[in-house]
């Protein structure tokens, strides 16, 4: 008799973003003809840079000629794109070997899949609030207890509180944990960890033989040069950290799909020696994944060229100007906001301590603007709300104007 993985039934409600979509569609059915301004999901809106388009065309053209046609590629990604990623790290003074880079179809799949090479008895720690994928994939894997609906968290997970008092970056866990998820710039708070802050976790992980899973998907948005874009800018990180990154936001590849992970040869866990974790991830990818699209990799190589990087930076600057406009608009009506300076997300405090989903309904009904309730990112997100700077400029301006004119505070 076939049975299902019952850990799926432990997942709390629906996945956050489909839940937002369902509520929004329900509102539109009740109010046909109304225009909704969406500042919720972090999906890019601007066209791919010209150099990337050229790279994608070249990738397609190669498939049209028998002399340049290629089928399956390297499971880890083609060498040229891995070498281009190495050059990116080199610009920050970080040395990475080609054998340590694994190109994939995005940071989100890697964030979910990477936990599969670790034992199910590992205890995980996450920033709170946190990107839901880290938690949900560990729930499915069976590393957690049931969801406590009263407290808003899963039993068996160490939630590292990020709030106003600690600048939205946590202290290291008081007890030993095995897998630590860190995201900087953070989604949803938009705050960036300093090198000193990351050093506390690197020291903790090396002391306890823990592994840090570091999500750097928004690192290209960091404006301050003294803030680290990679955890490997911290001494000792290669022995305790896996880094995950993406072309999705930095090059507009949300629908194109391309990312990478760095699994250092020096990385060790409590029961491994150097090179073993790298080999396990290679085996996982070779078993479950045939490597990223050869066409998409051609686009990625173009994005990392000198011209491509300049064009991608222009797109990043566009979104960061959106963030500046959102933050300035909210501050003009005395709403407390964080983030938006080194990340495309604005983390706003709900007026009068409203609950996050209540404010979602209020913002939708009064200003016709959709955002993301902070409680969807964890218990410490209650009382906060995320707005995204991804959008067309005219829509951003219109949404902020509507908030300023129509939101009853």
Protein Blocks (a to p, Z undefined) as FASTA:
>chain_A
ZZddfklmmpgcjdfklmmmmmmmmmmmmmghiacddfkbfcdfbdcdfklmmmmmmmmm
mmmpmklgccdddfkbpfklmmmmmmmmmmnopacdfklpccdebjklmmmmmmmmpcfk
bccdddddddfklmmmmmmnopaccddfknopaehiacddddfknoopacddfbdcfbdc
ddddddfkopacdfklmmmmmmmmmmnopacdddfklmmmpmblkbcfbfklpghklmmp
ccdddfklmnopmmnopadddddfklccfkbcehklmmmmmmmmmmmogbjafklmmmmm
mmmmmklmmmmmmmmmmmmmmmmmmmmmmmmnopaceehilccbdcdddehhiafklmmm
mmmmmnopacddfklnojklgoiacddfbdcfklmmmmmmmmmmmmcZZ
